Each structure stands twice: as structure tokens, then as C-alpha cells.
Amino acid sequence: IFLKAQDIIINMFISIAITTIASFINPILGVIVALFFLFRRISFFYENWRGIVAGVVVYAFPYCFTSMFETIAYDLRTTPLTDLGIVCILSALFLHLILRWLYKHGYTHKKAIVSMTLAPLIILLFLIPFLLKAASLFDDLLVATAADFDHDYDVDVDGINPETHVVEGHYRTLPSGEEIFIESHIRTNPNATITDNISYRG
């Protein structure tokens, strides 16, 4: 069983690698490739679906019940060491019940462990295309909403910063004939868009 399991696990890692490459090319292609590899092993999944489901439940158990453990620990005013003991005891009891369920359906301990171990690999195989697509969308969002925070001025940013230039300090004569000094400052390049002006306040 372990030789067979080793071959299956190696094949799963190869499938994950190929699915990852296909997902980089096109997420839809990644989904198709993942389904192809899963259907190639459809008989194995059919025979061991209980073990795979048990693996998913066992891996998800700590995450799903973390808040419950924290609530129990808070109510009982326990110490961190006691909290750890409670978690370990409940986890061991839960795993024992899962294994008993599998043994009732004809699983040996080797077959149960192998099929449960495959659960995260199968989930990863399915999720890779969607994770890569989500990462790509997140990168696009970061680029689209980039803003310039290096300069101290109030301006509405719509994703594209207008070009600016530095105006050196100089003297200006007002219509009244009074001469004033204009401090060095930053201003936008004229582009006929009023909202691009730094002084624009809506």
C-alpha cells in the first residue's frame, strides 16, 4: 500500500506542478488540466472518498474550532498549558472517532492514513488556478489604484497622477503695481483638466 501511495503522491505533485504551469498560461486551462488529472484517478477517488473527506475534516478541525477553544479557555480561566492540553485531547478524540468510522467501512490504518494525506493535495490541485487568478487580479488592483503620497498636497486621485513640475521662487507684479515674491512650489502641468490642478477643491 505504501509503494502505491508513494506513486499516487508523486503523481499528485506532478499534477500540481503541471496545473500550476497551465494556470499561469490561462486559469481556465488550469481548471481543465486539474479536472483531467482528477478524472484519470477517478476510480481511486471513488474507492477512497470516505478517507479523503475524513482528511479534509481532520485538517479543517483546528481552524473551525479555534474560536470555540478560546471561548472555553476564557470561561474556565485556564492557563495556556491547560488550553494546549484541552486542544490536544479533543483533537486526539476527534481523530479516533474519524478512524473508527473509516475502520467500520473496511479501511486499514495504512489505507486510511494514505487517503487522508491526499486530501490537502487534492484541494490544492483544485484551488491553484483560482488562487493564481485572484493574485493576478490583486496585482492589477494595486497598480490601478496607485497614488502619489510623497507630496504634501490635497488632490483627488483617480488612479493616474497628473504630471507636475517645480516652479522656482520669483517676483510677480500685481495689477495694482505691488511687487510680491512667489515661493518655490509644485504645480501641475497645464492639460485643460480642472480636476488635475493641485489647487482644485471640487
Protein Blocks (a to p, Z undefined) as FASTA:
>chain_A
ZZmmmmmmmmmmmmmmmmmmmmmmomklmmmmmmmmmmmmmmmmmmmmmmmmmmmmmmmm
mmmmmmmmmmmmmmnopafklmmmmmmmmmmmmmmmmmmmmmmnopafklmmmmmmmmmm
mmmmmmmmmmmmmmmmmmmmmmmmgccfkbccddddehiacddddddddddddfkopacd
dddddddddehiaklpmklgZZ
